[in-house]
Amino acid sequence: MNIDNTVALVTGANRGLGRSLVDLLLARGAARVYATSRDGKTPHGDPRVVPLQLDVRDADRTRAIAAEARDVRLLINNAGSLASYSTIDSDPAKLRDDLDVNYFGVLHVVRAFAPQLVAQKDAAIVNVLSIASLASMPALGGYAASKAAAWSLTQALRGELGKQGVRVHAAFPGPIDTDMVRGMDMPKTSPEDVARAILDGVSAGTDDIAPDPTSKDVLATYLRDPRELERRFAS
Ligand SMILES: NC(=O)c1ccc[n+]([C@@H]2O[C@H](COP(=O)([O-])OP(=O)(O)OC[C@H]3O[C@@H](n4cnc5c(N)ncnc54)[C@H](OP(=O)(O)O)[C@@H]3O)[C@@H](O)[C@H]2O)c1
């Protein structure tokens, strides 16, 4: 897909990777960017940005947004939650929170926008997943399960929407230098670099996007030997 002159919608656009995606879409010539956030503010100096309020857990609101933003060609499901950690020790409510945002949230948004994306000539969806979609990291087992569910959803969408002309991309970032992992001491990639690699992948028509050095290595391992990745993450 050509980003220049396209109309995009980004969820969780107020900070972190979502904010970088909005900035880069504008820099690459997007005609309009619907920047959705839970508080609906997403202040931005560029007149092409249309801020909209959206909590992705609210299916009714996703339908209202879809009725307002009828010209979206590139839908980026970026909003994400890291509320749960160990599957054994995490509060069940936190395990459910991650599924509500990372799986059902993506599903609500896609269901609301699917008819109009299908009606467009050249539409695409990007689901921002995680390397933890490909194999579980036990310390993040709850989050990983929600991101694995979103990966399975992405595969289902390829089957359902792909044949109707909608390209469905998966992005599998490794650690990104944002609030989500602020307290975790490990090598991280900047959100600007991850956003650049994701949009490069969309422009190039890459289905599975590994947007940083860690994820390139992880995706290559997953494609070669998924059990090796499972063992590596579990150790
Ligand atoms: N950071 C990493 O290491 C990393 C690695 C791999 C994948 N990812 C994925 O990358 C995406 C972006 O994360 P990030 O690193 O930019 O994290 P972040 O800085 O914590 O930002 C998360 C964004 O998601 C929004 N959000 C959370 N729950 C929401 C809901 N119910 N409805 C709408 N928006 C909601 C947040 O909005 P509020 O400001 O209202 O909370 C915020 O805009 C996520 O899908 C995340 O899982 C991140």
The ligand as a Gaussian input file, in Angstrom:
#p B3LYP/6-31G(d) Opt

LIG

0 1
 N        6.567000      -1.562000      24.594000
 C        6.945000      -2.792000      24.213000
 O        8.009000      -3.316000      24.620000
 C        6.105000      -3.569000      23.243000
 C        6.645000      -4.733000      22.675000
 C        5.882000      -5.462000      21.778000
 C        4.605000      -5.030000      21.433000
 N        4.116000      -3.895000      22.005000
 C        2.767000      -3.472000      21.615000
 O        2.854000      -2.206000      20.991000
 C        1.602000      -1.523000      21.141000
 C        1.860000      -0.113000      21.652000
 O        2.383000      -0.211000      22.971000
 P        3.369000       0.882000      23.574000
 O        4.672000       0.234000      23.743000
 O        3.266000       2.149000      22.806000
 O        2.732000       1.026000      25.023000
 P        2.211000       2.281000      25.862000
 O        3.177000       3.398000      25.747000
 O        1.895000       1.700000      27.194000
 O        0.886000       2.712000      25.108000
 C       -0.243000       1.891000      25.125000
 C       -1.333000       2.612000      24.361000
 O       -2.495000       1.767000      24.329000
 C       -3.585000       2.520000      24.820000
 N       -4.611000       1.700000      25.445000
 C       -4.489000       0.849000      26.478000
 N       -5.702000       0.317000      26.773000
 C       -6.587000       0.858000      25.896000
 C       -7.974000       0.720000      25.674000
 N       -8.730000      -0.078000      26.450000
 N       -8.565000       1.418000      24.681000
 C       -7.815000       2.241000      23.904000
 N       -6.505000       2.450000      24.074000
 C       -5.899000       1.742000      25.048000
 C       -2.968000       3.483000      25.831000
 O       -3.885000       4.527000      26.116000
 P       -3.878000       5.326000      27.544000
 O       -2.849000       6.407000      27.394000
 O       -5.260000       5.829000      27.667000
 O       -3.511000       4.328000      28.599000
 C       -1.747000       3.923000      25.043000
 O       -2.095000       4.857000      24.071000
 C        0.771000      -2.391000      22.087000
 O       -0.127000      -3.182000      21.347000
 C        1.813000      -3.264000      22.765000
 O        1.255000      -4.469000      23.264000
 C        4.828000      -3.146000      22.887000

